[in-house]
């Protein structure tokens, strides 16, 4: 659609409000005004508006609402929308305040007696198309009925997920997706009906059949014009019997585009909020502190418009342009999408912002010397260090990393610069997707567009640093940023740059061996089934197991495509038929083969290494994750999975891989934070904790009387308690009755009363504060902890119990990694860290350093923090990662 002077935005207020309510329903108890009003729909609606207004930048805006249940359609068909469930009270109470919010935002809203919001929107859209000066029209709804309005002037955006993800329908997109025109979309509704609106349609005709008929006959009228020529079938019979119903449905589904409106385009001109004090007062009443913080001082321009940034484009960098108080933002667009990658750099402070483009700027001696001697303020330091290393530039540890600061302050939202701007700044920033496009459509913007975007990012980083530092200080988290996350980013960057050598020949040999195993399993499965079929097809497999072989259907569930053959179903069936065990083996090996044995080969570089990327700001607990490829998920329970580690080898001659991991760190953290005397004593005495638990819970008097099965069950109880397991969950894990599982849990709490006190106390604290913390003050927000829904609330309570344990364990390992990197450097060791996998660190060590480094690693890991119980680290070495473990 070409750019036009006037842009009309029409919003289906009733539908969008409903979507907003459920988008944030899981946090409904977090969103309450000081007076106790639920505000999740109001807040969600506001976020949707912000997102849409920023993206569309309309000149005219109207939010249309349904006037009530009675419309001209109910006069035709009394049951129209008659099947809808009662509106939740929590939603109903917010509706008047959504209208009030629109008033203080200076956005017009309108409803018309006897008509729906769709009709108001359809009428205004068509009116805008008929005036002399063309409009670019955007319609926003959560209801697909409005798709029929799309044409060369009008895009219809349907809410898909959350408050910011929409699917844009144009005539071209509708044709690509469904093979129909906007007018045929009405015919489709006429055929298939609509349960949400109680439109009857034709019996037994769904979307697939409806589309097939429209592709063949063109329209509802075309179908009935050719009805006599159709072959006799149940469908034909239903079409004949429901003809009157079909045409009634078409009338009900058709949006009225000539409604008697008393509002015109001249009444809905939009230029942003006009009364900032009224908006500020509304935010106070709703408890929207962050939205209020973004408001400008009275008299200034409103903050909902994107602020332009003055910046100077430079082609040569001089020392006068650089100082250690500036923010630096570097961006390299992925050259998979274009032949010539564009490199951009913007930097500056509150006084001046500079921007430069081109690979040659990184070769500037002035810039290179500055980078290599200055602790930078930046965004995503780890990524920046890795990118610059490819140009031979070495960065020291950062002074401030805005991305990590945002991650520590809240793990609920993403950590993009646009989100930082929204939460902590006075300006709004277009998302990268808006500027660059998305996915395979990503394109290099013009240089001036790129540099403008980068300069705006730097402006955001400059203006948000103060507030983020203040919030971190209030939360006792500034040390967590400065002393843990930022130094860790430096360590992780070094590990990513180093990579780990992978012997492709080993993986290729495993691939050949697995192919033979899979072929043999396939033949055995065919023989047991009595026929050949697609083992990877759940539908065909379900038919074999439950129809041909007659396995009990009550042990599965029926889905739309057939019987469920999920892993848990197959594991229950395994004792009943030998074919099921073979299928489980086949699936496990096929998964290993495709994801790891073959999949890892795609990531091996020309130098023979894999450079996994560590994601530092993803998990809610603070644990690291890895991607491209994920080396933390290599299965190690199966021997075939463990064998994959044979391909990971040292890159230096006369060197080994060393693996060191903590022994039962989460249970040691539990002992420390719970203060349970019995658990502490077991660790102090060096007793195997699972053996100790077996004795205390199962009533066994001597350690030597504890069997392997007893210890295994005790281990399940120990870790189950850490994760807040229920008697149902424990009974499934151990294959025992719920009654016995409950006895185990009750006995555990009786024998370890400090743990029970901790669990009850941390849940109480979470309900009061809305979050829990690790030993190092890392927070995890728990918006559902006071939910009225039992299942949602119970999950939040389990999370409250586990997060301080798992998060503290992750933090301890981070401290150990930072200290170890420093100790290796100070001791002038050649050894270096290569991988971090949960509680394990993998190093590459020259053979002559093994003894000294082993002692250094053990001491450093065990001294990372002083707990009330000792930390124990175990290390081993080998010529491969497999041998080292």
N, C-alpha and C positions, 0 to 999 in steps of 0.2 A: 504494500500500500504506500503510495507516494506521500511525502510530508505535506501537510496542508496547514493553513493558518489557524483554522478552528479545530479543536479536538474535543469531542463530546464523550464524556464518560457517564454511563448509565449503570447503576448498581442495583441488583435485586436484593434489597435490604433484608427482607424476611429470610430469604435463603442463605445469604451470607452470614447473617447473625446466627442462624441455626448451625452453620458449619463452624463458625468461630467458637460457639459454645462447646461443641464436641471436640474441636481441635485442642482445646485446653481443658477438657473435662477431667483428664487424669490429674490436673493440678487445681481442681476446683476449690479445694479447701485452702490453698495458698492464696487464691485471689478473693479477698474479702475487703470491703471498705472498713474504715474505722467504726462505722455504725453497724457493721455485720452484714451488709448487702453482698451477695455473691457478685463478682465482677469479671469472671473469666470470659463471658461473651462480650462484654463491653471492651475489655482490654484486647481480646483477639480481633474484634471488629476494627479497633483502632490500628492494630498492627497491619491488618489487611489494607486498610485505607492508606496508611503511610507507604506501604510497598507499592500499591497501585498508583497513587498520586505521583510518587517519585519516578516511576517508570513511564507512565503515560503523559504526565505534565499537561493535564487538560485545561482548556479555556472555559469549559462548561461542565458542570457536574450535577447529577441528580441521583438521590437514593430513593427508590420506589418501594413502598410497602404494600402488603395485602391489607385491604380494608376490613376484612372479616370473613367468616365462613360462608356467608350467603352472597352469591354472585349470580350473574345472568346464566352461568353454566348450571348452577343448582336448580334453576327453574326448568331447564331442559332435562336434567338428570339428577333426581333428588339425592342419589347416593354418591355424587361427585365429591371426592376427598372424604368420603364418609368412613373409611377404614383407618384413618390416621389415629395413632396412639395419642393419649392425652399429653399435652405439652408439659414438660417437667416444671415444677414450681420454681426451681432454681433458675430456669431460663426465663420463665414468664415475668419474674420480678425485675429482670434487667432491661426489658424492652423499653419502658419509658425513659430510662437513662441513656439508652443508645440514641434515641431521638434528641435528648438533651445534649448529648455529646456532639451530634451533628450540628446543632444550633451554635454551640460555642466554637466549633471549627469552621463556622460560616459556610456550611454545606447544606444546600436545599434538600428537603425531603418532602415526599408527597404520597398521598393515598387517595383513592377514588372509590366512592361507594358503589358496590355491585361489580367492581372490576378487580382484577389481580395485578400485582406488581408487573407481571409479564406483559400485560396489555398496555400499561403506562409506558413501559420501556419500548415496546413495539411501535406504539403510536409516535413517540418522540423521535425514535430512530428514523422512521419513514418521513416525518416532518422535516428533520434535518437534511435528509437526502434531497428534498424537493426545493429547498431554498436556493437562492441564486448562488451564494458562495458555498462551495462544497465543504462538507465536514468529514473528518476522519473520526469514526465512531467506534468506541470500545464498550462492549456489554460484559458485565461481570456477574456471575451467578454460581450457585452450587447445584443448579438444576439444569439438566441437559435439554429441557423443553425449549430453551431459548436459542439452541443451535439453529433452529429454522430461520432465525433472523439474519444469519450471516450472508453477506453479499460483497460486491466489490468495494463498498464503502465501510462495511461493518465487520469487525472481528469479535467473536464471542469467546470469552475466557471462562472456563469452567474450573472451579476450585477442585484440586486433586488431593492435596495432602497438606496438613498444617495450615498456616496462615499465609504462606508465600509461594506455594507451588500451584500453578494453573496450567491447563491445557488449552491452547489457542486454536479455535476453529475458524477457518476461512472456507469458502467453497472448494478451493483446491485441496486443503487438508482433509475436509470431509470426504471428498471423492477418493483421495488416496487411502484413507482409513477404512471407509465403509462401502465405497463404490456407489454412493448416492448423492443427489443434490439436496439443498436445503428444503425444497418443497417435498421431496420424497421422504425426508426425515419425518414429516407429519404423517405421511402414509404409513411409515413403519410403525409409528406410535398407534395408529388406528388399527393395525393388524395385531400387534403384540400386546397392546394395552399398557397400563402403567399401574402397578400395585400401589405406589405411593399416593397417586391421585385418584385411585379407584376407578380408572378408566377401563372398561371391560375388555375391549379388543375382541379378537376371534379365538374361540376355544382351541387350546393346544398349539397355538402359533407363537413361537418365540422369535428372538432376533435373527437367528440363523435362517429359519424358514422364511421369515418376513423379507429378509434381504434377497434371498433366492427368488422369491416371487416378484419383487420390484425390479431386480436385474432382468427378469424375463419379460415382464408385462409393463413396466414403466411407472405405473401408478395404481392406486386403489381402484380407480375407475377402469383402468386397463385390465386389471385382474378380473373384474366382474363382466367386462365386455367379452372376455374369452373363457368364462367359467364353463360354458357348455362343451368346449373343446378339450377340457382337461380330462385326464384319465380318472376313472372312478377310484376314489380313495377316501379314507376317513377325513383327510384334510379338506378335500373338495366338499364333502358332506358338511363339515363344520363351517366352511366359508358360506355355503348356501344358507344354512340354518341361522348364521349370525350376521347376515348381510346388513340388516337394519342396525344392528349393534355396532358393526364396523364403521358405517358412515356416521353414526352418532359419535363414536369415539374420535373420528377425524375432526368433527366439529368441535368437540371438547378440547382436543389437543391443539387446535389452531389458535394462535395468538391474534387477538383483535388489534389491528393497526389503525383503527379509526375511532378510538375511544374519545368521549366528550371531555377532554382535559380543560381545566381552568388555569393551566400554567403553560408558559411558552418558553422558548429557548432564551429569550431576553431576560427571563426571571432566574435563570440558573447559571449566570456568568460567575466564574470562580477565580479568586485571586489570593486565596489563603485566609487564615484566621484574621479577623479584624479586631477582636477584643481580647487582648492577651491576658488582662486581669481576670476576665470571666473564665477563660480557659484554665488559668492557674488555679482559680477557686474550685473549678470542677475537678481538676486533678487532685487537689487536697481532699475533697469530699470522697473521691474514689480510692484514695491511698496510692495514686500512681506517682510515686516519688521520682522514678527515673524519667518519666515523661516530663514532669515539672522541671527537673534539672536541666532539660534540653531547651527550655523556653528562653527566649532572649529577654534582656532587660526591657521594661516598658518603653516603647518608643522606637526600639530597634526593629529591624526586619525580622519576620518570623523565621524560626529555625527549620521549617519544613521544606524550604527551598534549598537546593544544593548551592553552597557558596563557592564562587569562583576563586581561584588562587592566582596571585601574581607570582610569576617565577621567571627566571632568566635562563634562556637556553644558551649553553656554552659548548664550544668545540675544543677548547683548550683549558685545562685546569691549572690554576696557579695556587701557591701556598696560601694566599690571602683568602681564598674561597673555602678553606677547610679549618675546622676547629673541633675539639673533642666534646662540645656541647650540642653539636648538630645531630639530627637524626638522618640515617642513611637507609635508602630503600633501593634494592637492586632487583630487577626482574628480567628473566630470560624466558621468552615464550618458547614453548615446546616445538622444536623444529621437526617433529613427526608430522606436523600439519602444514608445513610450508618449507620451501627449499632454503630460504635465507632466514635464519633466526634473527629476531630483533632483540637487541640487548639495550635495556634502558636503566639509567641510574638517576635518582633524584635525591637531594639532600638539602638540609638547611635548618635554620632555627627560627625563632619568632621574628627575627629581623629580615631575613632574606632566604628564598628558596631557589636552588639551582636545579637544572635538569640537563642531561646529556644522553645522546644515543650513539650506539656504534661500538663494535668490538674493540676498536683502536683505543678507546678511552681507558680501558683496563690496562693498557700498556704504558700509560702515562707514569713516568718515574715519580712524579710528585704524588700522585694518587697511591701508587704502589707503596712508597715509603710511608705515607700516612697510614694506610690500612695496616701495614705490618707492625706499626708501633703504637697503635691507638685502640683502646677499648671502646668499641662503637656502641652508640644507641641505635637500635635497629628494630626490625620486625622479622621474626623467624631467623635468628642468628645461625642456627644449624644449617639450614638450607643455604643461607648466604655464604657461609664458610665453605661448604661443599662445592657450590658453584664457582666461587673464586679460586678454589684449589685447582680447577681445571685450566685456569689461566695463570697458574704459577704464583698465586698470591696467598700468603699465609696470614690468617687473622688470629690475634690473641682473643682470650675470653671476652665476652661482651660487658658493657656497662649497664645496659638496660635492654630487655627484649619485651616489646609490647605484647607479642603473641603469648608468651609464657605468662606474663602478668595477667592477661585476660583469663587464661586457662585456670589460674589459681583462684581468681576472684569468683568465677562461676563456670561450672561444667555443663550447664543446661543448654546454653546457646553454642553456636559455632564460634571460632576464634578469628574470623576474617577481620580485615581492617574496616570493612563496612559495618560490621557488628560493633566493633570498638567505637566507631564514630557514633553509632546509634545510642549506645549505652553510656558513654563517658564524654562525648563531645558536644559541640554546639553546631555542628554542620552535618549534613548527610552526604553519603558517598555512594555513587553508583557501584553496583557489584561488578566483579570481573566478567561475569557471564554477559552482563548488559553491554560492556565495552568490547569484549573480545568474541562474544558468541559462545556456543556450548558444544562440547563433544567434537565430533568430526567436522562440524560446521565452524569450529573455531578458526578465526582468521586474524592476520596481522592488521591492526588498525593503522591508519596513517600515523606518521611519526609524531605530528603535533597532538593527535588524540592520545597516543600512548604517553607522551611526556606530560600532558595536562593531567591525565589520570594518576600518574606516578607522583606528580607534584601535589595533587590533592591528598594522596595517601600520606605523604610526608607531613602535610599540614595537619592531618588528623593525629598522627603520631606525636607531633609537637604539642598540640593543645590537650591531649588526653593524658600525657605522662603524669602531670601533677595530681589529677584526681585519682588515677590508678595507684600511684604511690600512697596517697592518703588512705584509700580504701584498704590497701594491703597492710599498712601500719595499724589501722583500726582493727583489722582481723588477726594481728600478730603473724602476718604472712610475708612481710618484706624480707626477713632473713631466709625464708623458704625460697624466695625468688633469687636473691643475691648469692646465697651460699650453697644452694642445692641445684635448682633447675637450670640456672644459667651456666654454672660450671659443668653440669652434666651435658648440656647442649654442646659444649666445646669437646667433651670426651666422645660423645656419640658421633659428632662430625668426623673426628679422627678415625673412628672405627669404620664409618661408612666409606671414607676415602681409602682406607687400607683394604677393605674387602677381605674375603677368605677364598683361598684356592680350592677349586672343585675339579676332581679328576673326571672328565666327561666319559672316558673309556670305562670307568667303573660303573657309571650310570647306564651306559649302553649295554654292558654285559648283564646288568640286573634287568634291564628292559627285555633282553632276549630270553633270560631265564623266566621272567614273569609271563611272557607271552606263551611259553610252553605250559606253565602251570595253569594259565587261564584257558588254554585250549583243552587241556586234560579235564579241568573242572567242567567246562562247557559240555564235553562229550558225556561225562558222568551224569550231569544234570539231565541231558537229553534222554539218556538211558533210563534214569529213574522216573522221568516224566512220561516216557513212552512216545515222545514226539519231539521234533525240533520247534523252538519258538524263540522269540526275542527276550532273552533273560533280563535285559535292561528296560523292558516295557512293564510297568506296574500292572497295566490292564491285562496283558497276556499272562503275566506271572500269577496274578490273582485268579484268573480263570483256571489255570493249571492246578493251583493249590486247593482252591475251594470248590471247584466244580468237578474237574476231572478226578483229582485225588481224594476229594471228599473230606478235607481237613475241616474242623469245626468252625463255621462262620461266626459263631458267638465270640470267638477269640480275636475277631477283627472288627472293623467298621466299614460300612458301605459308603463310598464317596460317589461324586458325580460320574467319575470315569471307571468305577468298578470297586473292587475290594482293596482296602489299604494293605500294602505290603511293606510298611515302615519297619525300621530295625527292631523297635520294641515288640511289634507283632510277630516278626520272624523269630525273635529270641524266645517268645512264649511257645511258639510252634515247634521249635527245634527238637525237643524230646520226643515229639510225636511222629516225625518222619525224617529219614536220612537226607532227603533232598533239600530240606530247609538249611541244615548245617552246611551243605555244599554251596547253597546260594549265598549264605552269609560270608563264607570264605571267598567266594567269587567277588562279591561286592567290595570286601575289604582290599583285596589285592588289586582289583580294577581301579579303585580310588587311589591307592598308593601309586599305581602305574601312571595314571593320567595326571594327577596333581603334582606328584613329587619326582618319580623316576624320569618321566618324560618332561613334565612341566619345568623342573629346575634347569634342564638343559637349555631352555630358551633364554635363561638369564645369565648364562656364562659368557663373559666378555672375551674379546680377542686375547687378553692377557691370561685367560684361564681362571678368572675370579668371578665370584658373585658379590655384588655390593648391595646388600639388603638396605632398605631405608627404615630407620626407626621413627615411629610416630610418638612424639613426646606428650602431645596434648589431646589425646583421644579418649582414654578410659576415664571413668568416673572415680576410680580408686587411686589413680596415679601410677598404675603399672604401665610399663612400656609395651608397645606393640610393634610388630615389624611387617613390612609389606614390600612387594616388588623384588623378591618373593618373600612370603611369610615363612621365616625359618623357626618361628616359635611354635608352629603347629605340626611339625613333623611327628607323626605318630610313633611313640616309643613303647606302647604296650605290646604290640606285635613284634616278633623278631624281624619280620620282613621290613617293618618300619624302622627299627633300630639299625638295620643293615645299611639304610640310606646314608647314615653318618660315615660309612666307610669311604664315601667319595670326597669327604672334606679332609683336606691334608694341609700341612705347612707349605708356605711358598718359598721358604729359605732352605738351603742345603744344611744338613747337620742340625736340624731343629725338630721340635715336637710340638704337638698341641697339648695344652694343659687345661683341664676342666676343674673348676672349683665351685662348689655350691654349699649353701647353708643346710644344716641338718634341722628339719622340722621347725623352720623359722616362725611360721604362723602360730604354732602351738606355744612356742617360747614367748612370742608377743602376747598371746592370750594369757599366759601365766603372769606376765609383767603387768598388763593393764587391768587384769581382774584381781591380782593380789591373792589368788587362791593358794593357801598354805600348802595343800597336798600336792598340787601341780608343781609349785615352786620347788618343793623338797625333792620330788622325783627327778627334776632336771639338775638340781644341785648335787644329788647323789650319783648322777650319771646313769640312772636306771633307764632302760628302754621304755619310752613313754607309753607305747601301745601295750607292752607287756604289763606295765604298772596299771594301766586302765583296765585291762582284762581281769587282773586280780581284784581290783576294787569293785568293778561293776558286776562281774560274773561270779564273785565269791570264791576265787581260787586262792589258796593259801601260799603256795610256793611258786617262784618264777619258773622252775623246771617243769611244773605241772601245766603251764600254759602251752596249749597246742598251737600249731601254725594257724589253724582255723580260728581259735580263740583270739589270737593276735590280729588276724585279718578283720574279724568282726569288731574288735576294739578300735582298730584304726578307722573303720567306717564310722563308728560312734564318735570318735575324737573329731574327725574332720566334718562329720555331719553337724555336730554341735557348733563348730566354728561357722558353718554356713546356715545356722538356724533351722536345721532340718526338722520336719514333723515326724510323728510316729508313722504316718502313711509313707513318707519318703524313705525312712529307715527300713521299714518292713519290705519295701520294694528292693532296696539295695542289698539287703541280707537274705531275702527270700524267706522271711519269717512272718508270723502273724502280727497284725497291728497291736494286739494286746501285749505280746512279748516285746515288741519294739518300744511301746510306751513304758513298759517296766524297765527296760534298759535306760531310757532317757530319764525317767524318774529317779532311778538308782544313781545314775551319773550325777544328777544335780544334788542328790542327797550326800554323795561321797565328795563332791567338789562344790560346796555351797558358795564359795567366792565367785565361781563362774556364773551361777544362777543370779547372784546379786548384781554382777556386772551387766548381764544381759537385760535384766529388768531396769537397771539404772540407766543404761545407754538409750533404751527405748523411751523412757520417761524424758530424758534430756532432749532427745530428738523431737519429741512431741512439743516440747516447750520452745526450743530454739529453731526448729525447722532444718537442722543440719547436724552432722556428727563430724568429729575431727580425728586425725591421726595424732601420734605422739609429737609430730613436727608441725601441727596446726594446719595440715592440709584438710580442706573442708569438702564434704559431699552433701549437697543440698537434697532434702527429702520432702518434696512438695506434697507427696501422697501420705505422709505419716499420720495425718489426722483425717484421712478419707472416711466417708461414711460407708463406702463399699468394703466389706470385710476382706475379700481376696486382695484388693489393691492395697489396703492398709497392712495386711499381714505380710505381703511382699516387701513393703517399705520397712516394716519392723525387722524382717530378716536382713535386709540391706543395712539397716542401722547397726545391727549386731556385728556383721561381717566387715563392713567398710573400714572401721578403725584398725582391725586386725590385718586385713589384706593390704590396706594402704600403708600402714606403718612398716610392714615387711618390705613393701616395694621401696619405701623411702630409705630404709636401712641399706638395702642393696645399692641404691643410688649414692648414698654417702660413701659406701665401700668402694664403688667404682671411681668416684672423684679422688678419694684418698689414695687409691692404688695407682691411678694415672700419675698423680703428683709424686708418689714414692718411687715409681719406676723412672721418672724423669730426674729426680734428685739423685738417685743411685746410678745414673748413667747406664741403665740397663737397655739392651736392645729389645728385650721382650716387650710385647704390646698386646693390648686387648683387641679381640676381633669380633666377638659375639656376646650378646647378653640374651639368655633364654630363661625367663621367669626367675628362678632363684640361682641360676648358674651363670658363671662368667667363663668364656673360652679365650685363652691367650695363645699366642705364638711365641715360643721360647727357644732360643739357641740351646743346644745340648749342654754347653759349658756353664749356662746360667740356671739350669733346672733346679738344683738344690737351693741356691740362694733365693730364687724367685718363688719357689714353693713355700719357703718359710715366710717370705715377705707377703705373699698373697694370704696365707693363713692368718698371720698376725694382723694384717690390715683389715680383713673381713671380720675377724672376731673382736677387734677393737673399734669397730665402726660406731658403736654406741654402748653405753653401760646400762644394761637391763638388770632386773632383779634376779635373772637367771643367766647362766653363761651362754654366749653364742658359740656355736661350733661350726667350723667350715672344713669340708673334706676336699682334698685335691688329688688328682691323678693325672698321668701323662700317657701319651701314646703317639704312634705315627699317623693315626687318623683320629677323627672325633669319636668314632665308634670305640677305638681302643682306650681313649682317654676317659670314657664313661664306663 
